[in-house]
Every structure is written in C-alpha cells, then in structure tokens.
C-alpha cells in the first residue's frame, strides 16, 4: 500500500485529537501507506491561548507539525480528519480551511478522495456524531468517498460503538475515558484499504 498517500488532518487545542492523529498515522503506516500528519492553522487570539496552560503547552509541543496546505489535499488519496466538537459542528479553525478548498473543488481535484473522520468531546453525548456527520456533508460536496468504520470490526464496540467514526470522551483533566487506540488504527486501515480499491478501480 506504499502507493496510497494518506493525509491525517487534525485540530487540537490540548492534545486529544493530536493523539488520535498519531494513532491513525501508526495504523496507516502498518499497511505501508505514505502518511503525513498536518494541523490546521490556529485562529484563536494569543491571550486566550495564554490563559490556558494546557493549550499553550500543546501548541509549543506541536510547533514543528506542518500546517495543512491545499496542495496536501491534492497529494492525498486518503484523508482522515480528527477534531473536537464545537456545538455539534467542526471547529472554526477547520471550517476556515475547508472554506478555502473551492478552487480544488471547482477543478475536480477532490473527487474520489477517500475520507474518514474522528471526533472528541468532554461528555459522552457532547456532539461527536453530529460533528463527524457535519464534516461528511462537506465531503459529499467534494465528491469524496466516505469510508466510515461502521461495525466492520469488534474494536468499534470497545471504543463506544460509533459507526460514523471513532469518537472519544475526555474528562476535565484531559484523560480519554474510552480505550480507542485500536478503533482508530482500524479506521485508518479501512480508509487506506478503500483508497486502494478506488485506485485500482475494484471493490
């Protein structure tokens, strides 16, 4: 699968979705996919970041992670997103980036990209599913192919049972409440497998 270019695009303020992205990268690389992690640019004012030590520390920790560019979307065969929920939608940081993809969309450069998404929230019913489905709406406009995990592996149940994409609950101390590592890796590998089928023109 070394010919499957996989972009893992995340937004994370304190590290949860960065960790999910790292697990997704590991899963894709187990299949030999060419895999890169990108973060979306931060839009929050510096004073807001400085007021939250965990946020400030995480941004410093990930300062060398490259910011995603439109060229990275064009490069990718498979794209995996990981974001926290914002009132059931995606964070403004990701939305701003998605809103710049019109040129690629217009020229058909996003058609048949294979995509999948993951999400986090601070409580079990905090909008994770709605966030993933909201993101998939944009993907349908792209003409992308959504590779949701469904119930294709028992690890989905162990991670909470979200068929749309792996989701996790994070407590006030930043600790994940479900064990989702295996589910994330399975989702990444399923996404890469589907991208390979698309590339070969077979199912």
C-alpha positions, 0 to 999 in steps of 0.5 A: 500500500506504499502507493496510497498517500494518506493525509491525517488532518487534525485540530487540537487545542490540548492534545486529544485529537493530536493523539488520535492523529498519531494513532491513525498515522501508526495504523496507516503506516502498518499497511505501508501507506505514505502518511503525513500528519498536518494541523490546521492553522490556529485562529484563536487570539494569543491571550486566550491561548495564554490563559490556558496552560494546557493549550499553550503547552500543546501548541509549543509541543506541536510547533514543528507539525506542518500546517495543512496546505491545499496542495496536501489535499491534492497529494492525498488519496486518503484523508482522515480528519480528527477534531473536537466538537464545537456545538455539534459542528467542526471547529472554526479553525477547520471550517476556515480551511475547508472554506478555502478548498473551492478552487480544488473543488471547482477543478475536480481535484477532490473527487474520489478522495477517500475520507474518514473522520474522528471526533472528541468531546468532554461528555459522552453525548457532547456532539461527536456524531453530529460533528463527524456527520457535519464534516461528511456533508462537506465531503459529499460536496467534494465528491469524496468517498466516505469510508466510515468504520461502521461495525466492520470490526469488534474494536468499534464496540470497545471504543463506544460503538460509533459507526460514523467514526471513532469518537472519544470522551475526555474528562476535565483533566484531559484523560480519554475515558474510552480505550480507542487506540485500536478503533482508530488504527482500524479506521485508518486501515479501512480508509487506506484499504478503500483508497486502494480499491478506488485506485485500482478501480475494484471493490 
